[in-house]
Amino acid sequence: MASGAGKSAAFLLLILNLILYGIVIIMAAWAVNHGIERSQESASVLSIPARIFPIYFPFGNMATGFFVIFSFIAGIVGFTTSLTGIHNVIQWNAPNLYAAAASSLLTWSLTLLAMGLACKEIHIGWTDSNLRTLETIVILLSGTQLFCMGAIHAGVEDVIARQRYH
């Protein structure tokens, strides 16, 4: 892969991921806030184990709490690693690309965890439109993060190959 093509592909995917992870943070933070504000009144009619369950959300289904929390964590980590990844890709040398590759792998694993919970929430059933939007974005992010990780790893290979021949 030519150095310019890998650099531009990784850079564009990092910008896309930065925007998408920002949207995930906003939507998951809204869901957490909405859940905190409405759970007191909704949980008061539930039986005792469900009433004291710490991740109860008055909307969605029983997987919603886990999905929202892990989406929020993946969003924060993804946004941060996309920002640092942009800086690392601009530098385009081996140490910076190794750092970007490691952080992109961590972000991808957290995004896959959130995607699995999104799939479980879809499988269980009814959710409102805001949660369906969050589910869709998280599923899309798992693919774009995979492509971004691949572009960064290809860039590492390119930089190492160029260093060997010089």
C-alpha positions in Angstrom: 0.0 0.0 0.0 1.3 3.4 -0.9 2.1 5.6 2.0 -0.2 8.4 1.0 -3.2 6.1 0.4 -2.9 4.4 3.8 -2.4 7.6 5.6 -5.4 9.3 4.0 -7.7 6.2 4.5 -6.8 6.0 8.1 -7.2 9.7 8.6 -10.7 9.8 7.0 -11.8 6.8 8.9 -10.6 8.3 12.2 -12.5 11.5 11.4 -15.7 9.5 10.7 -15.2 7.5 13.9 -14.7 10.6 15.9 -18.0 12.0 14.7 -19.9 8.7 15.2 -18.4 8.1 18.7 -19.4 11.7 19.6 -23.0 10.9 18.6 -22.9 7.7 20.6 -21.7 9.7 23.7 -24.5 12.2 23.3 -27.2 9.5 22.9 -26.0 7.2 25.6 -25.6 10.2 28.0 -29.2 11.2 27.2 -30.4 7.6 27.9 -28.5 7.5 31.2 -29.9 10.8 32.3 -33.4 9.9 31.2 -33.1 6.6 33.1 -32.0 8.2 36.2 -34.8 10.8 36.2 -37.6 8.3 35.5 -36.4 5.1 37.2 -37.6 6.1 40.7 -41.2 6.4 39.7 -41.1 3.4 37.3 -39.2 1.1 39.7 -41.5 1.7 42.6 -44.2 -0.6 41.2 -41.7 -3.5 40.6 -41.1 -6.4 42.9 -38.2 -6.2 45.4 -35.3 -7.7 43.4 -36.0 -5.6 40.3 -36.6 -2.4 42.3 -33.1 -2.5 43.8 -31.4 -3.5 40.6 -28.9 -0.8 39.8 -29.2 -0.8 36.0 -32.9 -0.5 35.5 -34.1 1.7 32.7 -37.8 2.6 32.4 -37.7 2.3 28.6 -36.5 -0.5 26.3 -36.1 -4.0 27.7 -33.9 -5.8 30.3 -30.8 -5.5 28.1 -31.1 -1.7 27.8 -29.2 -0.9 30.9 -26.2 -2.9 30.0 -26.3 -1.7 26.4 -26.4 1.9 27.3 -23.7 1.7 29.9 -21.3 -0.2 27.6 -22.1 2.1 24.7 -21.3 5.1 26.8 -17.9 3.6 27.8 -17.1 2.5 24.2 -18.1 6.0 23.0 -15.8 7.8 25.5 -12.9 5.4 24.8 -13.5 5.6 21.0 -13.7 9.4 20.9 -10.5 9.7 22.9 -8.6 7.1 20.8 -9.9 8.7 17.6 -8.5 12.1 18.7 -5.1 10.6 19.7 -5.2 8.4 16.6 -5.6 11.4 14.3 -2.5 12.9 15.9 -0.6 9.6 15.6 -1.6 9.1 11.9 -0.5 12.7 11.1 3.0 11.9 12.5 3.1 8.6 10.4 6.1 7.0 12.1 6.5 3.6 13.6 6.1 4.4 17.4 3.0 6.6 16.8 1.4 4.0 14.5 2.0 1.3 17.0 0.3 3.4 19.7 -2.6 4.1 17.3 -2.8 0.4 16.4 -3.0 -0.7 20.0 -5.6 1.9 21.0 -7.7 1.0 17.9 -7.7 -2.7 18.9 -8.9 -1.8 22.4 -11.6 0.5 21.1 -12.7 -2.1 18.6 -13.0 -4.7 21.4 -15.2 -2.4 23.5 -17.3 -1.5 20.5 -17.8 -5.2 19.7 -19.0 -5.7 23.3 -21.5 -2.9 22.9 -22.5 -4.3 19.5 -23.2 -7.7 21.1 -25.4 -6.1 23.7 -27.2 -4.1 20.9 -27.8 -7.4 19.1 -29.1 -8.9 22.3 -31.4 -5.9 22.9 -32.7 -6.3 19.3 -33.3 -10.0 19.8 -35.2 -9.5 23.1 -37.7 -7.1 21.5 -39.3 -3.7 21.8 -37.2 -0.5 22.1 -38.0 3.1 21.2 -36.6 5.0 18.3 -33.8 6.7 20.2 -32.4 3.3 21.3 -32.8 1.9 17.8 -30.7 4.8 16.5 -28.1 4.1 19.1 -28.1 0.4 18.3 -27.6 1.1 14.6 -24.8 3.6 15.1 -22.9 1.1 17.4 -23.3 -1.7 14.9 -22.0 0.6 12.1 -19.1 1.7 14.3 -18.0 -1.8 14.8 -17.5 -2.1 11.1 -15.9 1.3 10.6 -13.6 0.7 13.6 -12.5 -2.6 12.0 -11.6 -0.9 8.7 -9.8 1.9 10.6 -7.8 -0.6 12.6 -7.0 -2.4 9.3 -5.8 0.8 7.7 -3.6 1.6 10.7 -2.1 -1.9 10.8 -1.4 -1.7 7.0 0.3 1.7 7.7 2.5 0.0 10.3 3.5 -2.6 7.8 4.2 0.0 5.2 6.4 2.1 7.6 8.3 -0.9 8.7 8.9 -2.1 5.2 10.2 1.3 4.2 12.5 1.4 7.1 14.0 -2.0 6.2 14.9 -0.9 2.7 16.5 2.4 3.6 
